[in-house]
Amino acid sequence: MAHTSSDPYQPHGYLYCQDEGLTVANGSLSSFSVAEDGELTLVDKAATITGPVNSVIYGNRTGLRSIALAHYAGSAVSSWTLSPNGTFSFLQSEFFTLAQPGPVPSRQDAPHPHETILDPTGQFILVPDLGADLVRIFGFDATTERLTELTPLKVVPGSGPRHGAFWTPDGVSGGNSTTFLYIVTELGQTVTSYAVSYPAAGGLAFEEVYTSKTYGANRTEPAGTAPAEVAISPDNRFLVISNRNDSAFSIQSPGADNSSSVELSDSLSTFQLNQDGTLTFRQLAPAGGSYPRQFSLNKVGDLVAVGLQYSGRVVIFKRDVESGLVGDSVGVVQGLGNVTCVVWDE
């Protein structure tokens, strides 16, 4: 499984999941109904272009809704129309090509869309493309919800943009509200902020504001560190990034009865968000194991659940809402296989 999405504007609880299809010719998209006790029941399933790794739901909040998928291995974006009963139907697909490999040929041999992000106004979908060193931008038709590609954001060659998050300091979107976009690069190990504007002619415009290593401006990350997820805290004050493959900490194995059971752990970085779009590094904390591909903060923001792909576990940490600092673990679920996504049902 690669990623899951749920729709806060649907009257019924449905969960949409993607399977990358690593050992088969195609990926897949599935929908599940969610019972009060958390039990999942399959509603619909369809084959997709290979390699769906992320999705976002978009469209009219009170009418037609669709879901857009980023296909890493398939070098594509696809979209599907959602029905109120949890079923879905194929809408369109957009394939991308490269004239030649990027500066890191082993990872940039082809376009590799890695995430789909809805902007704060709900009018645009952004797709960081690790292989093409672009953040692709799409608008969509308000009636059909078909996507149209617009002028992309170009990033530093060889940096490999992976994930991103929008931030509006005043918590209000649209109009003259200040908006920033934070992009995490996997190959460059950086987080870059851009001031976002909405030109009258359409589309989005970006002005680079600040760049830092995901370890902080004056810190050096271990060779091979691969930043992954990025998220804004629920109180709109902090930015959190997961760092894979840095083995920055030695920790007691989560859930182990023997206190002498020690293992290496990758990390979580916490930054304070500043009003001008810059970041102030606050903490590097253990992630609870190997390869924190994704994490989720609960609604209050006092807990963070980390999906550890190579450790095959989810670890839940306490988090101090006021300081933004991640604390001790309070729970662990073991034996889950390659964990790629964890979400709260609240």
Secondary structure, 3 states (H helix, E strand, C coil): CCEEEECCCCCCCEEEEEECCCCCCCEEEEEEEECCCCCEEEEEEEEECCCEEEEEEEECCCCCEEEEEEECCCCEEEEEEECCCCCEEEEEEEECCCCCCCCCCCCCCCCCECCCEECCCCCEEEEEECCCCEEEEEEECCCCCCEEEEEEEECCCCCCEEEEEEECCCCCCCCCCCEEEEEEECCCCEEEEEEEECCCCCCCEEEEEEEEECCCCCCCCCCCCEEEEEEECCCCCEEEEEEECCCCEEEECCCCCCCCCEEEECEEEEEEECCCCCEEEEEEEECCCCCEEEEEECCCCCEEEEEECCCCEEEEEEECCCCCCEEEEEEEECCCCCCCCCCCCC
